[in-house]
Amino acid sequence: MGLIPSFWRPMQLTKENTMQSFVPGRVSVITATFNAETLLARCINSVSTQDYPDVEHVIIDGGSSDRTLDVIEQYKDYIGYFTSEKDKGIYDAWNKGVKAATGEWIAFLGSDDEYYPGAISSYMRLAAGHPGTEYMSSQVRWVPAPPEKVKIIGAPWDWPGFQREMRVAHVGSMHHRSLFHRLGLYDLTYRITGDYELLLRAGDTLRTAFLPQVTAEMQAGGTSDSFEALVEAKKAKVLSGGRSRAWASFEYMIKHSKLQYRRGLVAAHRYWATR
């Protein structure tokens, strides 16, 4: 497919364009970018080489000033939709992507993340065996900075556990279009944990399926691995997840202590590495 010109056509999220105006069986992968020249090509390649026959890659750029747009131009034949303009953060970009996507299933893949071969086909086989599913997740290979070790993250969704923490691996996971019609779009008052907040809105009514397979690789770090993210998660659990403030505050303190410890290990490793 050719590169669509860089402009945005405002679209309201209605029943007509979230449940009816889509291609059955198609998977739309949304990637938000901003100055992402380093690893974006790897991300695009991981989507374009999937063996599933109907995958649409939607890229929403926030007005990059590096070579990101050059990379997108280089791979334009593998991109179904593209726009570049200033936005209000990743969830604003994701909302634009949801509106532009034409797939029955919608996934979000970071510009520095990648799918493993066969990932989307595996998800679609899972969907075929679980009709009525709204959200599917799997396992993800999490790659942190030294001295922390690579690990596999992602557990099956269950409401009591999910109410306590974001235990599913969101990277590359699948959302049925109907989920956005039921829950709405991402809340732009969240900068980091809006994906967690949206799924919390469903409460124990979320219809899920789990794929016990590593489908993607994500780079650790950034704002999602920060103290600010812990504050936002606490807010989401109380306001959207029905968690008591007392329990949410207790869980926040535990996670805050663990993050402080991890940050200390990384700082010590960097210090001694330069000696």
C-alpha positions as CSV (number, residue, x, y, z in Angstrom):
1,M,0.0,0.0,0.0
2,G,1.2,3.5,-0.7
3,L,1.9,6.0,2.0
4,I,-1.3,8.1,2.8
5,P,-0.5,11.8,2.8
6,S,0.3,13.3,6.2
7,F,-2.9,14.9,7.4
8,W,-5.6,14.0,9.9
9,R,-9.3,13.8,9.1
10,P,-11.2,14.2,12.4
11,M,-13.5,11.3,13.0
12,Q,-16.0,10.8,15.9
13,L,-16.0,7.4,17.6
14,T,-19.5,6.1,16.9
15,K,-21.2,2.7,16.7
16,E,-20.9,3.0,12.9
17,N,-17.2,3.3,12.7
18,T,-16.2,1.1,15.7
19,M,-18.4,-1.9,15.1
20,Q,-19.6,-1.9,11.5
21,S,-16.9,0.0,9.4
22,F,-14.2,-2.6,9.6
23,V,-12.8,-5.6,7.7
24,P,-13.7,-8.9,9.4
25,G,-10.6,-10.8,10.4
26,R,-8.2,-7.9,9.7
27,V,-5.7,-7.0,12.5
28,S,-4.7,-3.4,12.8
29,V,-1.3,-2.8,14.6
30,I,-1.0,0.8,15.9
31,T,2.4,2.3,16.6
32,A,2.9,5.7,18.1
33,T,6.2,7.4,17.2
34,F,8.2,10.4,18.3
35,N,11.8,10.7,17.4
36,A,12.0,7.0,17.0
37,E,14.5,6.6,14.2
38,T,16.8,4.1,16.1
39,L,14.5,1.0,16.3
40,L,11.5,1.8,14.2
41,A,12.6,-0.2,11.2
42,R,12.9,-3.3,13.4
43,C,9.3,-2.7,14.6
44,I,7.9,-2.3,11.1
45,N,9.8,-5.3,9.8
46,S,8.3,-7.4,12.6
47,V,4.8,-6.5,11.6
48,S,5.3,-6.7,7.8
49,T,6.8,-10.2,8.0
50,Q,4.0,-11.7,10.0
51,D,2.5,-14.7,8.2
52,Y,-1.1,-13.7,8.9
53,P,-2.7,-12.7,5.6
54,D,-4.5,-9.4,6.6
55,V,-2.4,-7.1,8.8
56,E,-2.7,-3.3,8.7
57,H,0.1,-1.2,10.2
58,V,-1.1,2.2,11.4
59,I,1.6,4.7,12.4
60,I,0.8,7.9,14.3
61,D,3.7,10.2,14.6
62,G,3.8,13.1,17.0
63,G,5.8,15.5,14.8
64,S,9.3,13.9,14.9
65,S,12.3,16.1,14.2
66,D,14.8,13.3,13.7
67,R,14.9,10.8,10.8
68,T,11.7,9.0,11.9
69,L,9.8,10.3,8.8
70,D,12.6,9.1,6.5
71,V,12.3,5.6,8.0
72,I,8.6,5.7,7.5
73,E,9.0,6.8,3.9
74,Q,11.5,4.0,3.3
75,Y,8.9,1.4,4.5
76,K,5.8,3.1,3.1
77,D,4.7,0.1,1.1
78,Y,4.2,-1.8,4.4
79,I,2.2,0.9,6.1
80,G,-1.6,1.1,5.8
81,Y,-2.1,4.5,7.4
82,F,0.3,7.3,8.5
83,T,0.0,10.8,9.8
84,S,2.4,13.2,11.5
85,E,1.4,16.1,13.7
86,K,1.8,17.3,17.2
87,D,-0.3,15.4,19.7
88,K,-1.1,15.4,23.4
89,G,0.9,12.2,24.2
90,I,0.8,8.5,23.5
91,Y,-2.9,8.0,24.3
92,D,-3.9,10.9,22.0
93,A,-1.9,9.1,19.3
94,W,-3.5,5.7,20.1
95,N,-7.0,7.3,20.0
96,K,-6.2,8.6,16.5
97,G,-5.0,5.2,15.5
98,V,-8.2,3.5,16.8
99,K,-10.2,5.9,14.7
100,A,-8.1,5.3,11.6
101,A,-7.8,1.5,11.9
102,T,-10.0,-0.7,9.8
103,G,-9.3,-4.0,11.5
104,E,-11.6,-6.1,13.6
105,W,-8.8,-6.6,16.1
106,I,-6.6,-3.7,17.3
107,A,-3.1,-4.1,18.8
108,F,-0.5,-1.5,20.1
109,L,3.2,-2.1,19.5
110,G,5.8,0.4,20.6
111,S,8.2,1.8,18.1
112,D,11.1,0.1,20.0
113,D,9.2,-3.2,20.4
114,E,8.8,-6.1,18.0
115,Y,6.5,-9.0,17.3
116,Y,8.0,-12.5,17.0
117,P,7.3,-14.5,13.9
118,G,3.8,-16.1,13.8
119,A,2.6,-14.0,16.7
120,I,-0.6,-12.6,15.0
121,S,-1.6,-15.9,13.5
122,S,-1.3,-17.5,17.0
123,Y,-3.6,-14.8,18.4
124,M,-6.1,-15.3,15.6
125,R,-6.2,-19.0,16.2
126,L,-6.9,-18.2,19.9
127,A,-9.7,-15.8,18.8
128,A,-11.3,-18.5,16.6
129,G,-11.4,-20.9,19.6
130,H,-12.9,-18.3,22.0
131,P,-15.8,-16.5,20.2
132,G,-17.0,-13.4,22.0
133,T,-13.6,-12.5,23.4
134,E,-12.9,-8.8,23.8
135,Y,-9.3,-8.9,24.9
136,M,-6.4,-11.3,24.3
137,S,-3.0,-11.2,25.9
138,S,0.1,-13.4,25.9
139,Q,3.6,-13.4,27.3
140,V,6.3,-10.9,26.4
141,R,10.1,-10.9,26.6
142,W,11.1,-7.9,28.8
143,V,14.6,-6.5,28.1
144,P,15.9,-4.2,30.9
145,A,19.1,-2.3,31.3
146,P,21.9,-4.1,33.1
147,P,22.3,-5.4,35.8
148,E,18.7,-6.5,35.7
149,K,18.0,-9.7,33.8
150,V,15.8,-10.4,30.8
151,K,12.5,-12.1,31.9
152,I,9.2,-13.2,30.6
153,I,6.2,-11.2,31.7
154,G,2.5,-11.6,31.2
155,A,-0.1,-13.6,33.2
156,P,-3.7,-14.6,32.4
157,W,-6.2,-11.9,33.3
158,D,-8.2,-12.3,36.4
159,W,-10.2,-9.5,38.0
160,P,-8.9,-9.7,41.6
161,G,-5.3,-9.8,40.4
162,F,-5.8,-7.1,37.7
163,Q,-7.5,-4.8,40.2
164,R,-4.2,-4.9,42.2
165,E,-1.8,-4.4,39.4
166,M,-1.3,-4.4,35.6
167,R,-0.4,-8.1,35.4
168,V,-1.2,-8.7,31.7
169,A,1.5,-7.9,29.1
170,H,-0.2,-5.1,27.0
171,V,2.5,-5.0,24.3
172,G,1.1,-6.4,21.1
173,S,-2.1,-7.7,22.8
174,M,-5.4,-7.8,21.0
175,H,-8.5,-5.6,21.5
176,H,-11.7,-6.3,19.7
177,R,-13.2,-3.2,18.1
178,S,-16.3,-3.7,20.2
179,L,-14.3,-3.1,23.3
180,F,-13.7,0.5,22.4
181,H,-17.4,1.0,21.6
182,R,-18.2,-0.4,25.1
183,L,-15.6,1.4,27.1
184,G,-14.7,4.4,25.0
185,L,-11.3,5.8,24.1
186,Y,-8.2,6.3,26.2
187,D,-8.4,9.0,28.9
188,L,-5.9,11.8,28.1
189,T,-5.6,12.8,31.7
190,Y,-3.3,9.7,32.0
191,R,0.2,10.0,30.5
192,I,1.6,6.6,31.3
193,T,-1.0,4.1,32.6
194,G,-4.0,4.9,30.3
195,D,-3.9,1.3,28.9
196,Y,-4.4,-0.1,32.4
197,E,-7.1,2.5,33.2
198,L,-9.2,1.6,30.1
199,L,-9.2,-2.1,30.9
200,L,-10.1,-1.4,34.5
201,R,-13.3,0.3,33.3
202,A,-14.7,-3.1,32.3
203,G,-14.3,-4.5,35.9
204,D,-15.0,-8.2,36.2
205,T,-17.1,-8.2,32.9
206,L,-14.0,-8.2,30.6
207,R,-14.2,-11.2,28.3
208,T,-10.6,-12.4,27.9
209,A,-8.4,-15.2,26.5
210,F,-4.7,-15.9,27.2
211,L,-2.1,-17.2,24.9
212,P,0.7,-19.0,26.8
213,Q,3.3,-18.1,24.3
214,V,6.0,-15.3,24.0
215,T,4.7,-13.2,21.1
216,A,6.8,-10.0,21.4
217,E,9.8,-8.3,22.8
218,M,9.8,-5.0,24.6
219,Q,12.5,-2.7,25.9
220,A,12.2,-1.8,29.5
221,G,12.6,1.7,30.9
222,G,11.0,5.0,29.9
223,T,8.0,6.5,31.7
224,S,6.2,3.2,32.1
225,D,8.9,2.1,34.6
226,S,8.8,5.3,36.8
227,F,7.5,6.6,40.0
228,E,5.0,8.8,38.1
229,A,3.6,5.6,36.6
230,L,3.0,4.2,40.1
231,V,1.1,7.4,41.1
232,E,-1.1,7.1,38.0
233,A,-1.8,3.4,38.5
234,K,-2.9,4.2,42.1
235,K,-5.3,6.8,40.7
236,A,-6.7,4.4,38.1
237,K,-7.2,1.6,40.6
238,V,-9.3,3.9,42.8
239,L,-11.2,5.9,40.2
240,S,-11.8,3.2,37.5
241,G,-11.1,-0.1,39.3
242,G,-13.1,0.4,42.5
243,R,-10.0,-0.3,44.7
244,S,-10.2,1.2,48.1
245,R,-7.8,4.1,48.7
246,A,-6.2,2.2,51.7
247,W,-5.4,-0.9,49.6
248,A,-4.2,1.2,46.6
249,S,-1.9,3.3,48.9
250,F,-0.5,0.1,50.5
251,E,0.2,-1.4,47.1
252,Y,1.8,1.8,45.9
253,M,4.2,1.9,48.9
254,I,5.3,-1.7,48.2
255,K,5.9,-1.0,44.5
256,H,7.6,2.3,45.2
257,S,10.1,0.5,47.5
258,K,10.8,-2.1,44.9
259,L,11.4,0.5,42.2
260,Q,13.8,2.4,44.5
261,Y,15.7,-0.8,45.1
262,R,16.0,-1.6,41.4
263,R,17.0,2.0,40.6
264,G,19.8,1.7,43.2
265,L,21.1,-1.5,41.7
266,V,21.2,0.1,38.2
267,A,23.0,3.2,39.6
268,A,25.5,1.1,41.4
269,H,26.2,-1.1,38.3
270,R,26.8,2.0,36.2
271,Y,29.1,3.6,38.8
272,W,31.3,0.5,39.1
273,A,31.3,0.0,35.3
274,T,33.1,3.3,34.9
275,R,35.8,2.5,37.5
